[in-house]
Amino acid sequence: MWWYKLLFDPRPKDNRRDLFDAEIELKSLLSAIKKGRPLLNIVGLRRTGKTSLLLRGIYSLSEWMVERSRLLV
């Protein structure tokens, strides 16, 4: 029953493997951030993963910034 805790844990997820069917949304979020959009709205029904999507986007973006800064040095 290890999957029960993964699926029904009320805390936001921050690991990419824990986001189910959110690859398109994650790519869209990261693209908008990298383009410098001044305002982003993440909307959806209650408990559908909005916070988890945002957390994963922030972690992905920080990894991207670290890689980019290494290329500039």
Secondary structure, 3 states (H helix, E strand, C coil): CHHHHHHHCCCCCCCHHHCCCCHHHHHHHHHHHHCCCCCCCCCCCCCCCHHHHHHHHHHHHHHHHHHHHHHHC
